[in-house]
Every structure is written in C-alpha cells, then in structure tokens.
Amino acid sequence: MAASFVIVPQWQGSGSARAMRLIDGAQAIRGDLPSSATIDVNVPPGAGESLESGVHRLTSIATVAERLDEALAGAPGVPIVIGGDCGIELAAVRRAAAASDEPTALVWFDAHADANTPESSPSGAFHGMVVRALLGDGPDRLVTGPALTPDLLVLAGTRALDDAEADYVDAAGIRVVAPQQGFADAVVDAVRATGATRVYVHVDLDVLDPAQIHGVQFPEPFGVSVAELTEAIRGVRDAAQLVGAGITEFAPADPSEAVEDLPAILRIVSALVR
C-alpha cells in the first residue's frame, strides 16, 4: 500500500507536564521512516491561548489543525499521521471522513476514551476531548459539526474512562472492546457491525500494556500486547478499506528509551502499511 507519513509534533493538546517530549517522540519515529514519503507540519512553538473556551492552548491547536489539513490535501497515498498528542487526529479524521459519501468507521485504539467536553474535562487538555469533538461537541474554533456518528466509532483497548465519559459512551451506544482474550477478533467484529466499508485507525501508544512500551505519558495497566494490536490492525484492514491512520503520544524520557521502544512502534507502522 502506498502511504505518506505526515509528522505533526504537536504538544499543546497534552495535559502532561512532560508534553514537550512529544516533539522528541515524533522526531524519533520520523528518523526511521523513508524521507521521500515524509511530510513535516510546522507546529507553532508557543503554547497559545484558551480564549475562555475551556480548552488549554486552543489557538495553537487550531493553527496546527489548519496546517495539517493543508498538508493532507497534498499527501499522496494513504496518509499516516505521526504525533504529537491525540489532538492531531481532529483534522486527519475529519478529512478522511469527508472524502467520501460512504460511511467511514473510526477505530480508536487508546487506553482512554478521549470523550470529554470542555465542561466535563478535569484537565482542559484537548487530547482528552478529541473524540467528542469529532462527534460534534466542542468549541466553535475547532468544531463546525460532527465528522462521524457514534455508531461508526469503536473504542478499542479502552480501559480508563472518566465518569462523564463513561456516562456518555453508554448513552450514545458506542462500541467498546476492552483488552480481552480474542481481542483482535472482537475489534474486527465491532468494525463489521458499523456497516462501514472505509476505516480510519488511530493508535495512542498507551493502548499497549506498560510492559510493552515505556515512552508514554499516561500508562494504564492491563493493556494489549504489540502482537494483539498488530493482529487487530491487520484484521481491520481486511474488513474495510484503510483511508488513514495515526500514531500518537510517544514521549520518550531520553534518546536511549526511544531506541528501546522504536522496534514496537515500527511493527505497528508495518501493520498499517503492509
């Protein structure tokens, strides 16, 4: 499969005190990708302003979304977006879903639901709100309408939800596949149940069990293995046409830790593009 790698070292959407390590993480992954297929998105150095939106650093996040949308417009093949925090997926998923009248499913491989609103978020960090924004709830500067409906969303590997998120997920009937025996098959079944023929795959690396990866900011116990994740990705690709993907939230503490984690990350990249 022909793919483009779009590097977006956004840190402004993160709620971590170590958020700027996401820049190093994106660049570490970039170093192992083919330069001829790589596009860099310029991320503003400043934090940005919230503009009383309830979203910290809103203006910088909006600027990155605009720049990423422009980069994706010229990206050949299937774009694989490399973050940076999960907030980069706002522009990427929105563009993928708008590219066809056919419904596009979103598989959100993530330990967290990222389904807060500015009102319910305990942190004000956009990476915990991006799924809800894609469903149409968020500040006007970022959200003009829903990019997808709840029936097209699959939360996979998700195991840490705030109370407000859990209430919303239940009320909206969103499919959730927790880490379990037969994880890959359960994810594929959930995707098929959406009825979509197109799919976008998001991978927040904290979907993995902490024993499998070190350089994440918000690890959660009892995650999936790299083997389970890559098997699920390949199964999803067999079930629907992959139209885009993202890998986010790699924040190595130092270069040596990045080297330790990169083999696992590159296995995920391989599952997405081969």
RAURRA-V588989 format. One record per residue. N is the residue number from 1. RES is the residue in one small letter. BURIAL is I if it has 24 or more other ideal C-beta (glycine too) atoms within 12 Angstrom, else O. Layout:
<<N	RES	BURIAL> <N	RES	BURIAL>>
This chain:
<<1	m	O> <2	a	O> <3	a	I> <4	s	I> <5	f	I> <6	v	I> <7	i	I> <8	v	I> <9	p	I> <10	q	I> <11	w	I> <12	q	I> <13	g	I> <14	s	I> <15	g	I> <16	s	I> <17	a	O> <18	r	I> <19	a	I> <20	m	I> <21	r	I> <22	l	I> <23	i	I> <24	d	I> <25	g	I> <26	a	I> <27	q	I> <28	a	I> <29	i	I> <30	r	I> <31	g	O> <32	d	I> <33	l	I> <34	p	O> <35	s	O> <36	s	O> <37	a	I> <38	t	I> <39	i	I> <40	d	I> <41	v	I> <42	n	O> <43	v	I> <44	p	O> <45	p	O> <46	g	O> <47	a	O> <48	g	I> <49	e	O> <50	s	I> <51	l	O> <52	e	O> <53	s	I> <54	g	I> <55	v	I> <56	h	I> <57	r	I> <58	l	I> <59	t	I> <60	s	I> <61	i	I> <62	a	I> <63	t	I> <64	v	I> <65	a	I> <66	e	I> <67	r	I> <68	l	I> <69	d	I> <70	e	O> <71	a	I> <72	l	I> <73	a	O> <74	g	O> <75	a	I> <76	p	O> <77	g	O> <78	v	I> <79	p	I> <80	i	I> <81	v	I> <82	i	I> <83	g	I> <84	g	I> <85	d	I> <86	c	I> <87	g	I> <88	i	I> <89	e	I> <90	l	I> <91	a	I> <92	a	I> <93	v	I> <94	r	I> <95	r	I> <96	a	I> <97	a	I> <98	a	I> <99	a	I> <100	s	O> <101	d	O> <102	e	O> <103	p	I> <104	t	I> <105	a	I> <106	l	I> <107	v	I> <108	w	I> <109	f	I> <110	d	I> <111	a	I> <112	h	I> <113	a	I> <114	d	I> <115	a	I> <116	n	I> <117	t	I> <118	p	I> <119	e	O> <120	s	I> <121	s	I> <122	p	O> <123	s	I> <124	g	I> <125	a	I> <126	f	I> <127	h	I> <128	g	I> <129	m	I> <130	v	I> <131	v	I> <132	r	I> <133	a	I> <134	l	I> <135	l	I> <136	g	I> <137	d	I> <138	g	I> <139	p	I> <140	d	O> <141	r	I> <142	l	I> <143	v	I> <144	t	O> <145	g	O> <146	p	I> <147	a	I> <148	l	I> <149	t	O> <150	p	I> <151	d	O> <152	l	I> <153	l	I> <154	v	I> <155	l	I> <156	a	I> <157	g	I> <158	t	I> <159	r	I> <160	a	I> <161	l	I> <162	d	O> <163	d	O> <164	a	O> <165	e	I> <166	a	O> <167	d	O> <168	y	I> <169	v	I> <170	d	O> <171	a	O> <172	a	I> <173	g	O> <174	i	I> <175	r	I> <176	v	I> <177	v	I> <178	a	I> <179	p	I> <180	q	O> <181	q	O> <182	g	O> <183	f	I> <184	a	I> <185	d	O> <186	a	I> <187	v	I> <188	v	I> <189	d	O> <190	a	I> <191	v	I> <192	r	O> <193	a	O> <194	t	I> <195	g	O> <196	a	I> <197	t	O> <198	r	I> <199	v	I> <200	y	I> <201	v	I> <202	h	I> <203	v	I> <204	d	I> <205	l	I> <206	d	I> <207	v	I> <208	l	I> <209	d	I> <210	p	O> <211	a	O> <212	q	I> <213	i	I> <214	h	I> <215	g	I> <216	v	I> <217	q	I> <218	f	I> <219	p	I> <220	e	I> <221	p	O> <222	f	O> <223	g	I> <224	v	I> <225	s	I> <226	v	I> <227	a	O> <228	e	I> <229	l	I> <230	t	I> <231	e	I> <232	a	I> <233	i	I> <234	r	I> <235	g	I> <236	v	I> <237	r	I> <238	d	O> <239	a	I> <240	a	I> <241	q	I> <242	l	I> <243	v	I> <244	g	I> <245	a	I> <246	g	I> <247	i	I> <248	t	I> <249	e	I> <250	f	I> <251	a	I> <252	p	I> <253	a	O> <254	d	O> <255	p	O> <256	s	O> <257	e	O> <258	a	I> <259	v	O> <260	e	O> <261	d	I> <262	l	I> <263	p	O> <264	a	I> <265	i	I> <266	l	I> <267	r	I> <268	i	I> <269	v	I> <270	s	I> <271	a	I> <272	l	I> <273	v	I> <274	r	O>>
